[in-house]
Amino acid sequence: MIAKHAFGRTEHMSSRILFGAAALWDLPQADADAAIELALASGVNHFDTAASYGNAEIYLGNWISRHARPSFLATKTEERTADKAYDSIRRSLERLHVDQVDLIQLHNLVDPTEWQTAMGPGGALEAAIRAREEGLVRFIGVTGHGLTVAAQHTKALERFDFDSVLLPYSYLMWINEQYRSDFLKLFETCKQRNVAVQTIKSLVHTPWGDREHTRNTWYRPLEAQADIDLAVHWVLGNEGLFLNSAGDINILPLVLDAASRFERKPTDAVMQAMVERLEMQSLFAE
């Protein structure tokens, strides 16, 4: 079974692998159901979706309407103004067939102009706070991508006491000196404030570039079980970090298997050897 850890100050003991519902983007409902049930059977109890993940909220909501909601349910809004963000949150609840989600997240909040809008007067943060006051959500988080996101999240925590952050983290990101420095600063702040830290893009092999897209992921992923083991174990080797599963349901069983066998963090030497052997490249340009 997959280990659990307190998800920040929420007091929920979340599985260290979170179900990344981007994998449900545009699947037959039966395939979505099978992926959800596989995750649950493996001990996953925390599901993370978003309004912008295609039909993911609909598929997950259809499953919830026939069964029961997962013990921790998170979604995201990519709207930047209060009115639109509030409407987005209400639509998400309708699609998910729930009266409340545990966590609403301001999605991919990295661009400085969008950040100022969302965090300022009349911005999306006000909608999230309103939704919390009305009992539509319990906690508020922020997510992002790219090389500047760790520093941006630290800035966000100076402006508002978010309950969680989400950002890329992998050995490929770690060997970027500036990103490593920014991530460690953010991680220390989160530990001090008991803010949950979720990680994404852990299975990046290389950007797709001109290659044919053979997986439903934004990047070419690692595919061999032994390589996925190393990538997953390297992230889980950091106490307190959570890892969101990749955006392809065919990779999900490999991630769950790796997590169920986690014992120790691979050394950087082992990880560097994999990077060189597979000619891995960061998803994000310098």
N, C-alpha and C positions, 0 to 999 in steps of 0.2 A: 504494500500500500504506500501511497505518497504521503510524506510527512506533512504536518500542519504547523503553522506558526501564527501567533497573534498578528492580525492585520492592523498594525498601528494601534491607535486609540479606540478603534471601533469595538474592541473586545471580542471580535469574531475570530475563531481559530480557522483561518483559511488554509486550504491546501496550497503548498508552495508552487504548484503548477496551477495557473488560472486558465480557465477555458477561454481562449481568444475567439470570439464568435465571428470575427471577420472571415473565418473559414466557412461560414454558412452563407456567404454572400449571395449566391444564386444557385442553390442546390435543389434537387427534388426534396420535398418534405421528408420522405422516407430516409434519405441519406443524412439529412440534418438530425432526424430523430436518432439514428444509429450512432452518430458521432456524440450526441449529448449523452446517450445511455452508456456508451463506452467510457466517457469521462467520469460519469457518476459511479460506474462499477469500479473504476480505478481509484476512487476516493476523492475526486475533484468535487469541491463544494462551493466554488466561487466562479461565477460566469460573468464575463466582461464583453459587452457589445457596444454599439454606437448607432445613432440615427443615420449616419452616413455609410454604414456597412451594407449597402445594397438592401436585400430582403432579410438580413440577419435577425432584426428585431421581430419581424413577422413570423419567421420559422421558429425562433425560440419561443415567441408568445404562443404559437399554435401548440407547441409541446406543453408549455405551462398550462394552457387551458384544458388539456386532457389529463394532466398529471398534477404536479404541484410545483411551485416556484423553487428554484435552488435556494439553499440557505443564505447565500449572499449573491445579490444581483446588482450589477453595475451597468450603466450606459453612459453616453456622452452626447453633448451638443456641440456643433461646430458653428452655431450662430454667435454673433459678437455683440448684438444689442439686446437689451433686456426684454423687450416685447417679443422679438423673434425667438430668443432662447427659451423664454417661458412657454411659448406655444410649442416649441420643439420638445420640451420636457413632457408636456401634457400628451402630445402625440405618441411619444415613446411609451408612456404608461398604457395608452390605449392599445398599441401594437403588442406590447408584452402581456396584456391581460392582467395587470396588477394595479393596485391602488398606490403603491409606493415602491421605489427602488432604494436599495441601501446606499448607493453611491452615484451621484451625478458628477461628470467630469467635463471641464472646459477642454474641448478636443483640439489638439495640435496648436496650442497657443504659444507660438514662437515668434512670428513676424512682429517686429516692434510696433508698427502702426496698429495691427489687429490687437496686439496685447494692450496697448493704451486704451483702445475702444472698449474691449471686454472688461478690463479691470477698472475703468473710469466711471464717472456718473452716467447712468442710463445704459450701462454695459451688461454683458451676460452674467457677470458675477452677481449683480443685483437680482437677476432672475433666479439664480441658484439659491441665494439666500432666502428669497421669497418662497421658493418651493420647499426649502427646509422648514421655514416657519409654518407653512401650511401642512406639513406632514407628508408631502409628496416624495421627499427624499430625506435620508437620514444624515448623509455625509457629503462633502464636496471635495473634489480633487481636480487636478490639472494634468494634462498630458502634452507630449510634444515629440518631435523628431529632429534629426539633424545634429550638427556638431555644436551648436550654440545652446541647445535645450537645457543642459544641466545648469549653466549660468543663468539662463532665463527663469528656470524653476526656483533657483535660490532667490532671485529678485522677486518672484511672485510670492514666496513665503515671507518676504519682508513687508509685502503689501497686505497679505491676508493669511490667516491661519488655516491653510488647506489641510485636509485630513489625509490626502494621498497625493503622490506624484507618479508619473509613468514616463519612461524614457528609454532609449536604446542602451543596451549594455551587453558587451561580449568581449572576448579577448581582443578581437580586432579593434574595438573601440578603446580598450584599455591601453593599447600600445601607442595611441595618439596622446602625446604628452599633455597637451592643453586640455583635451577632453578628460583625461584621467584626473588632472588637477581639479577641474570644475566638478566632476562627478564626486570625488572624495569630499570636497567642501559641502556639496549638497547632501551627501549621505550622512555626514557628521551632523549637519543641521537637522536632518530628519530623525536621526537617532535621539538627539537632544529633546526634540519636540514630540517624539513618538508619532511621526508621520510615516505611513506605509509607503514603501518604495517598490513599484512594479517595473519590470524590465521587459523589453521587446527586442526584436531583431537579433536574437541570440544565435540563430542558425544560419546567418548570412555566409554564403560561400563566396559569391561575387555579385555585382550588379548584373542584370540581364544583358545590358548592352544591346548588341544586335542579335543575340541568341534567340532562338524560338522559346517562347514561354511554355515550359512543360509542367509547371506547377502554378497554383493559384496564390502565389505569393508575390510581393513587390520586389523580390530579389531572387536570385538563384540560390536555393537552400542547400545545405548539407543533406545528404540522402542516405549514406551508409550508417547502419546502426552504431558502429564503433565510433564514427566521427560525431554523430549526434550525442552519444554518451559523453564524449569529452566536452562538447559545447554546453550541454545541460548541466553537467557536474561542475563545470567551472563557475557557472552562475550560482548554482545552489550552494557552492562552497563558501559563499559570502552570507553569513548568518543574517537573517532578516530580509533578504531579497526574495521577491516573488517573480516567477517567470511566466509570462503569457505565452500560451501555445501558438504555434505558427498558423498562418492563414491558409492552410491546405489540410483538409481532413485526412488525406492519405499519409501525412506526416505525423498526425496526432498519435497513432499507436506507438510510433517509435519514440516520441517525446515522453509519453506516459511510461513506457517500458524503461527508458533511461532514468526517469525520476524515481521509479519504484526501486531501483537498484543503487541509488546514490549512497555512497559511503564517505568519500573524501574528495577534496578539490584537486584536480590535476595540477601539476607544477607548470609554471610559465614555460619551462624548457620543453615540456611535452606539448603544450599548446603551440609554441612557436614552431616546433617540428611539423605539426599538422598544417599550419599556415603555409609553410614552405613546400611541403609535400603536395598540397592541393592547389598551390598558387592562389590562396584566398586574397580577396581585396575588400576593402571597406565599401559599404553601400554609399557613404557620404563623401563627397569630394572635399578636399582641403580648401 
